[in-house]
Amino acid sequence: MLLQNLKNFIKKKGGWIPFDTFMFECLYGSQNSYYIRNHSMYTEMPFGKSGDFITSSSLGRWMAKAYANSYERVLNKTPRIDQKGLKIREYGPGNGDLAAKILIELFERGKLPEKYELIEISESFMQVQKKNMARILKAHNESLLKKANEILEWKPVSVNCKKFITDAYLNPIEGLIIANEIIDSFPVKIALWYPNDEISELGVKINNKDDLEFQQNIAEEKLVKEVLQRKGQAKENGHLWKTPRMLDICLHTESWLASLMKTFSAGELIISDYGLERYELDSDNRIESNVTAFTKHSQIPKLVDCLKNAGNQDLTYLIDFSQLTKFFLERGDCRFNLKTQTAWLIDSGALNQITREYGSENDEQKKIEELGNLQKLMSDNEMGQSFLFFHVFKRQFS
């Protein structure tokens, strides 16, 4: 159904659409799209062992402890008179695992927030999150479930291909904002640069066999400007482009950050995703697009194969963390740092906490499982170096 609707959409657009439009339609464009279609059960969600990919937040309690420590740090730096107004806001809460585990951590410390807001685009995701979180919280403590029902608040937002996430109605927040693996799902353009500075844009057409196929087209002025700026920056970093190359450029990231910052009054913002900085993204030997697909825990690395199974697989890419750095440097109203997931976990103090707890844990199977999760989170061959954490601190009290 989605594939035929996509083909009809391409025909209405004159027979060709840019890749970011294709990606948007596959993931969000209709009720049959990957992140919008109905999921009535936990096992139908894209996340987790039964889905297409596993997020770092689902691997045990490690990430939840680290985020809880961030919230507690904000709490401790806030005057007591203002502490009751502190909130946590999570963008794209997935199956709700992370939110539930964070609430468990803060409940045990007696430091629950006034509100925990979950920003979600899918109505069916919200329903599954509510059921899953209720199950997790009830299993831990009936009293916590009752408190959580007063604290949790779902905030539906809409998406469109031009602005992407529309969240202007959200109220200002002081506290902690979590954006875990969000930006890598923003629709991305694929530009092609040639040594004579000719720049085109990769898009999707329907060939004479009625199959989807890539085709280049003239790049719009904004995309040309971005590519030439990246080329100049690469030269400053000692990389001279000599062979044709592809660049993944997201034109939604900065506008979303600007919208987010309008509602971020004080506290900490943590953006985590898998990606690189430009000195690596734009190096001499990295000439292919980083767009990839995931289905049933298998990565589909060839760009041409990302056109297959449209709408039934995740589409993602390595995000440009230098884009985030540039945005926050130009603002000048906050400080920030960028760390690997391994470094962020170590610096968060979560490892010391959980080591003390499991030192007295008698369940050997639980210990083995948590150590296995930790290895996945911190190993260079798994998530440790490929996931980065951009940590923003705004108007914090000392």
C-alpha positions as CSV (number, residue, x, y, z in Angstrom):
1,M,0.0,0.0,0.0
2,L,2.7,2.5,1.0
3,L,4.8,1.7,-2.0
4,Q,2.0,2.3,-4.4
5,N,1.1,5.5,-2.6
6,L,4.7,6.6,-2.8
7,K,4.8,5.9,-6.6
8,N,1.6,8.0,-7.0
9,F,3.1,10.8,-5.0
10,I,6.3,10.8,-7.2
11,K,4.2,10.9,-10.3
12,K,2.2,13.9,-9.0
13,K,5.5,15.7,-8.2
14,G,6.5,15.4,-11.9
15,G,8.3,12.0,-11.7
16,W,11.2,12.9,-9.3
17,I,11.5,13.8,-5.7
18,P,14.6,14.6,-3.7
19,F,15.9,12.0,-1.3
20,D,14.8,13.9,1.9
21,T,11.2,13.9,0.6
22,F,11.5,10.2,-0.2
23,M,12.8,9.6,3.4
24,F,10.0,11.7,4.9
25,E,7.3,9.8,3.0
26,C,8.7,6.4,4.0
27,L,9.0,7.3,7.7
28,Y,6.3,9.9,8.4
29,G,4.3,10.9,5.3
30,S,1.1,8.8,5.8
31,Q,-0.7,6.6,8.2
32,N,1.1,3.6,6.6
33,S,4.6,5.1,7.1
34,Y,7.2,3.4,9.3
35,Y,7.0,5.7,12.3
36,I,3.3,6.5,12.0
37,R,1.5,3.2,11.2
38,N,-0.5,1.5,13.9
39,H,1.4,-0.5,16.5
40,S,-1.1,-2.0,18.9
41,M,1.4,-4.2,20.8
42,Y,4.9,-3.8,22.3
43,T,6.3,-6.5,20.0
44,E,5.2,-4.6,16.9
45,M,7.3,-1.6,17.7
46,P,10.5,-0.9,15.6
47,F,12.6,-0.8,18.8
48,G,13.9,-3.7,20.8
49,K,14.6,-7.4,20.3
50,S,11.4,-8.0,18.4
51,G,11.9,-4.9,16.2
52,D,14.4,-3.7,13.7
53,F,17.0,-2.1,16.0
54,I,18.0,-1.7,19.6
55,T,18.6,1.7,21.2
56,S,21.2,2.3,23.9
57,S,18.6,3.3,26.4
58,S,17.0,-0.2,26.3
59,L,20.2,-1.9,27.4
60,G,19.7,-2.2,31.2
61,R,19.7,0.6,33.8
62,W,23.0,2.3,32.8
63,M,21.7,5.1,30.6
64,A,18.7,5.7,33.0
65,K,21.1,6.2,35.9
66,A,23.3,8.6,33.9
67,Y,20.2,10.7,32.9
68,A,18.9,10.6,36.5
69,N,22.3,11.9,37.7
70,S,22.0,14.8,35.2
71,Y,18.5,15.7,36.5
72,E,19.7,15.4,40.1
73,R,22.6,17.8,39.3
74,V,20.1,20.3,37.9
75,L,18.0,19.9,41.0
76,N,21.0,20.5,43.3
77,K,22.0,23.7,41.5
78,T,18.5,25.1,41.6
79,P,17.4,27.3,44.6
80,R,15.0,25.3,46.8
81,I,12.2,27.8,46.1
82,D,12.3,26.9,42.4
83,Q,12.9,23.2,42.6
84,K,9.2,22.2,42.5
85,G,8.9,23.6,39.0
86,L,11.6,21.4,37.4
87,K,10.6,19.0,34.7
88,I,12.1,16.4,32.4
89,R,11.2,16.5,28.7
90,E,12.0,13.6,26.4
91,Y,11.8,13.8,22.6
92,G,10.9,10.5,20.9
93,P,10.5,8.2,23.9
94,G,10.5,5.0,21.8
95,N,8.8,2.2,23.7
96,G,8.9,4.1,27.0
97,D,11.6,2.0,28.6
98,L,14.0,4.9,29.3
99,A,11.4,7.1,30.9
100,A,10.2,4.3,33.1
101,K,13.8,3.5,34.2
102,I,14.6,7.2,34.9
103,L,11.5,7.5,37.1
104,I,12.4,4.4,39.0
105,E,15.9,5.8,39.7
106,L,14.5,9.2,40.8
107,F,11.8,7.6,42.9
108,E,14.4,5.6,44.8
109,R,16.3,8.8,45.5
110,G,13.1,10.7,46.5
111,K,13.7,13.2,43.7
112,L,10.9,12.8,41.2
113,P,10.3,15.8,38.9
114,E,7.1,17.8,38.9
115,K,6.4,16.6,35.3
116,Y,7.9,14.1,32.9
117,E,6.8,15.2,29.4
118,L,7.0,12.8,26.5
119,I,7.1,14.4,23.0
120,E,5.7,12.0,20.5
121,I,4.5,12.1,16.9
122,S,2.6,8.7,16.8
123,E,-0.7,8.1,18.5
124,S,-0.2,4.3,18.4
125,F,3.3,4.8,19.9
126,M,1.8,6.8,22.8
127,Q,-0.7,4.0,23.6
128,V,2.0,1.3,23.6
129,Q,4.3,3.6,25.7
130,K,1.6,4.0,28.3
131,K,0.9,0.3,28.6
132,N,4.6,-0.6,28.7
133,M,5.5,2.0,31.3
134,A,2.6,1.0,33.5
135,R,3.8,-2.6,33.4
136,I,7.4,-1.7,34.3
137,L,6.5,0.8,37.0
138,K,3.9,-1.5,38.6
139,A,6.4,-4.3,38.7
140,H,8.8,-2.1,40.6
141,N,6.4,-0.4,43.0
142,E,2.6,0.2,43.1
143,S,3.2,3.5,44.8
144,L,5.5,4.7,42.0
145,L,2.9,3.8,39.4
146,K,0.4,6.0,41.2
147,K,2.8,8.9,41.4
148,A,3.9,8.4,37.8
149,N,0.2,8.8,36.6
150,E,0.3,12.3,38.1
151,I,3.8,13.1,36.7
152,L,3.7,11.7,33.1
153,E,2.3,13.9,30.4
154,W,2.2,13.1,26.7
155,K,2.6,15.9,24.3
156,P,1.7,15.1,20.7
157,V,3.5,17.0,18.0
158,S,3.1,17.0,14.2
159,V,5.7,16.7,11.4
160,N,5.9,18.0,7.9
161,C,8.5,17.8,5.2
162,K,9.3,21.5,5.2
163,K,9.8,22.3,8.9
164,F,9.7,18.7,10.2
165,I,8.9,18.8,13.9
166,T,6.3,21.4,14.9
167,D,6.6,21.9,18.6
168,A,6.1,25.7,19.0
169,Y,3.2,25.3,21.4
170,L,5.4,23.6,24.1
171,N,5.7,25.6,27.3
172,P,9.1,26.8,28.6
173,I,11.0,24.2,30.7
174,E,13.5,24.3,33.4
175,G,15.1,21.0,34.1
176,L,16.4,18.2,31.8
177,I,15.7,17.7,28.1
178,I,16.5,14.4,26.5
179,A,16.8,13.9,22.7
180,N,18.0,10.3,22.3
181,E,18.5,9.1,18.7
182,I,16.2,11.7,17.3
183,I,18.2,13.8,14.7
184,D,19.3,10.7,12.7
185,S,15.7,10.2,11.7
186,F,15.3,13.8,10.3
187,P,14.9,13.7,6.5
188,V,18.3,14.3,4.9
189,K,19.4,15.6,1.5
190,I,22.1,13.8,-0.5
191,A,24.3,16.1,-2.5
192,L,26.8,15.1,-5.1
193,W,30.0,17.2,-5.6
194,Y,32.3,17.1,-8.6
195,P,35.8,18.5,-8.9
196,N,34.7,21.4,-11.1
197,D,32.4,22.4,-8.2
198,E,29.3,21.2,-10.1
199,I,26.8,20.2,-7.5
200,S,23.7,18.1,-8.0
201,E,21.1,16.5,-5.7
202,L,20.2,12.8,-5.5
203,G,16.6,12.0,-5.7
204,V,14.2,9.2,-6.6
205,K,12.2,8.5,-9.8
206,I,10.2,5.6,-11.2
207,N,11.9,3.8,-14.1
208,N,10.3,2.2,-17.1
209,K,10.0,-1.1,-15.1
210,D,7.9,0.7,-12.5
211,D,10.7,0.4,-9.9
212,L,12.2,3.1,-7.8
213,E,15.5,4.3,-9.0
214,F,18.0,7.0,-8.1
215,Q,18.5,10.0,-10.4
216,Q,20.5,13.3,-10.0
217,N,18.9,16.7,-10.5
218,I,20.0,20.3,-10.2
219,A,20.7,21.3,-6.6
220,E,18.8,24.2,-5.0
221,E,20.8,27.2,-4.0
222,K,20.7,26.5,-0.3
223,L,22.1,23.1,-0.8
224,V,24.9,24.4,-3.1
225,K,25.8,26.9,-0.4
226,E,26.0,24.2,2.3
227,V,28.2,22.0,0.1
228,L,30.7,24.7,-0.8
229,Q,30.9,25.8,2.9
230,R,31.7,22.2,3.8
231,K,34.3,22.0,1.1
232,G,36.0,25.2,2.4
233,Q,36.0,23.9,6.0
234,A,37.4,20.6,4.8
235,K,40.3,22.4,3.2
236,E,41.0,24.3,6.5
237,N,41.1,20.9,8.1
238,G,43.7,19.7,5.6
239,H,41.3,17.7,3.4
240,L,41.5,18.6,-0.4
241,W,38.6,17.0,-2.2
242,K,39.9,15.6,-5.5
243,T,37.3,12.9,-6.4
244,P,33.5,13.1,-6.7
245,R,31.8,12.6,-3.4
246,M,28.4,12.5,-1.7
247,L,27.4,14.6,1.3
248,D,24.4,14.0,3.6
249,I,23.1,17.4,4.6
250,C,20.1,17.9,6.9
251,L,18.4,21.2,6.5
252,H,16.0,20.6,9.5
253,T,18.5,20.3,12.4
254,E,19.2,24.0,13.1
255,S,15.5,25.1,12.8
256,W,14.5,22.3,15.2
257,L,17.3,23.3,17.6
258,A,16.1,27.0,17.4
259,S,12.6,25.9,18.2
260,L,13.7,23.7,21.1
261,M,15.9,26.5,22.6
262,K,12.9,28.9,22.7
263,T,11.3,26.6,25.3
264,F,14.5,25.7,27.2
265,S,14.9,28.2,30.0
266,A,17.5,26.6,32.2
267,G,19.1,23.2,33.0
268,E,20.7,20.6,30.8
269,L,20.0,19.4,27.3
270,I,21.4,16.0,26.2
271,I,21.4,15.2,22.5
272,S,22.7,11.7,21.8
273,D,23.0,10.0,18.4
274,Y,25.4,8.2,16.2
275,G,27.5,10.4,14.0
276,L,30.8,12.2,13.5
277,E,32.3,15.7,13.3
278,R,33.1,17.2,10.0
279,Y,36.8,16.6,10.0
280,E,35.9,12.9,9.8
281,L,32.7,13.2,7.7
282,D,34.5,15.3,5.1
283,S,37.9,13.6,5.1
284,D,39.6,12.6,1.8
285,N,38.6,8.9,1.9
286,R,35.0,9.3,2.9
287,I,33.2,9.8,-0.4
288,E,30.0,7.8,-0.1
289,S,26.7,8.7,1.5
290,N,26.2,7.5,5.1
291,V,22.5,6.8,4.6
292,T,21.6,3.3,5.6
293,A,18.6,1.1,6.5
294,F,17.9,-1.3,9.3
295,T,15.5,-4.2,9.3
296,K,15.3,-7.1,11.8
297,H,18.6,-6.0,13.3
298,S,20.4,-6.2,9.9
299,Q,22.0,-3.2,8.4
300,I,21.6,-2.4,4.8
301,P,24.7,-0.3,4.0
302,K,24.3,0.0,0.2
303,L,22.5,3.2,-0.7
304,V,20.7,1.7,-3.7
305,D,19.2,-1.0,-1.4
306,C,17.6,1.7,0.7
307,L,15.0,2.1,-2.0
308,K,13.8,-1.4,-1.5
309,N,11.1,-2.3,1.0
310,A,10.1,1.4,1.3
311,G,8.2,2.2,4.5
312,N,8.9,-1.1,6.1
313,Q,12.5,-0.4,7.3
314,D,14.2,2.3,9.2
315,L,16.2,4.9,7.3
316,T,19.0,6.7,9.1
317,Y,22.4,8.3,8.7
318,L,25.5,9.6,10.6
319,I,24.5,13.0,11.9
320,D,26.8,16.0,11.6
321,F,27.8,17.0,15.2
322,S,29.8,20.0,13.9
323,Q,26.4,21.4,12.8
324,L,25.3,21.3,16.4
325,T,28.6,22.9,17.6
326,K,28.2,25.8,15.1
327,F,24.6,26.4,16.2
328,F,25.5,26.7,19.9
329,L,28.7,28.6,19.4
330,E,26.7,31.3,17.5
331,R,24.1,31.5,20.4
332,G,26.6,32.2,23.1
333,D,24.0,31.8,25.9
334,C,25.1,28.3,27.1
335,R,28.1,26.1,27.4
336,F,28.4,22.6,26.0
337,N,30.7,19.6,25.5
338,L,30.9,16.6,23.1
339,K,31.8,13.2,24.3
340,T,31.7,9.6,23.1
341,Q,29.1,7.4,24.8
342,T,31.8,5.6,26.7
343,A,33.3,8.9,28.1
344,W,29.8,10.3,28.9
345,L,28.8,7.2,30.8
346,I,32.1,7.2,32.8
347,D,31.9,10.9,33.6
348,S,28.2,10.6,34.6
349,G,29.1,8.5,37.6
350,A,26.6,5.8,36.7
351,L,29.2,3.1,36.6
352,N,30.3,3.7,40.1
353,Q,26.8,3.6,41.4
354,I,25.7,0.5,39.7
355,T,29.0,-1.3,40.6
356,R,28.3,-0.6,44.3
357,E,24.7,-1.9,43.9
358,Y,25.6,-5.1,42.1
359,G,28.4,-5.8,44.6
360,S,25.6,-6.9,46.9
361,E,23.4,-8.4,44.2
362,N,22.9,-12.2,44.7
363,D,21.3,-12.8,41.2
364,E,24.3,-13.9,39.2
365,Q,22.2,-14.1,35.9
366,K,21.2,-10.4,36.4
367,K,24.9,-9.5,36.9
368,I,25.9,-11.3,33.8
369,E,23.1,-9.6,31.8
370,E,24.0,-6.1,33.0
371,L,27.7,-6.6,32.3
372,G,26.8,-7.8,28.8
373,N,24.7,-4.6,28.3
374,L,27.6,-2.5,29.6
375,Q,30.0,-4.1,27.1
376,K,27.6,-3.2,24.2
377,L,27.3,0.3,25.4
378,M,31.0,1.0,25.9
379,S,32.8,-1.3,23.5
380,D,34.5,0.3,20.5
381,N,33.1,-2.5,18.3
382,E,29.5,-1.8,19.5
383,M,28.2,1.6,20.6
384,G,31.0,3.1,22.7
385,Q,32.6,5.3,20.0
386,S,30.0,5.5,17.3
387,F,27.4,7.2,19.6
388,L,28.2,10.7,20.7
389,F,26.7,12.9,23.4
390,F,26.2,16.6,23.0
391,H,25.6,18.0,26.5
392,V,24.3,21.6,26.8
393,F,24.2,23.6,30.1
394,K,22.1,26.7,30.2
395,R,21.8,29.3,33.0
396,Q,22.6,26.9,35.7
397,F,22.7,28.0,39.3
398,S,26.0,27.3,41.2
